[in-house]
Amino acid sequence: MILRNLRLEREKDNNNNKKRGRRCSMFLCWVVLALFFSGLAVEIALVVEMLNAFDALIGLDT
């Protein structure tokens, strides 16, 4: 009986740890996606600025 209770407690702890791991990995996934898209937005803004500077340099800007 005692061993059965200990086994049930251990299984419950393992299930809680698995749930915590899934939550943590999902949070990290969202953080990585947010960093990726913010970096992508910065890169697009830099390319647009470089194109504007290039147009002004060669006189295409009216």
Rosetta blueprint (number, residue, H / E / L):
1 M L
2 I H
3 L H
4 R H
5 N H
6 L H
7 R H
8 L H
9 E H
10 R H
11 E H
12 K H
13 D H
14 N H
15 N H
16 N H
17 N H
18 K H
19 K H
20 R H
21 G H
22 R H
23 R H
24 C H
25 S H
26 M H
27 F H
28 L H
29 C H
30 W H
31 V H
32 V H
33 L H
34 A H
35 L H
36 F H
37 F H
38 S H
39 G H
40 L H
41 A H
42 V H
43 E H
44 I H
45 A H
46 L H
47 V H
48 V H
49 E H
50 M H
51 L H
52 N H
53 A H
54 F H
55 D H
56 A H
57 L H
58 I H
59 G L
60 L L
61 D L
62 T L
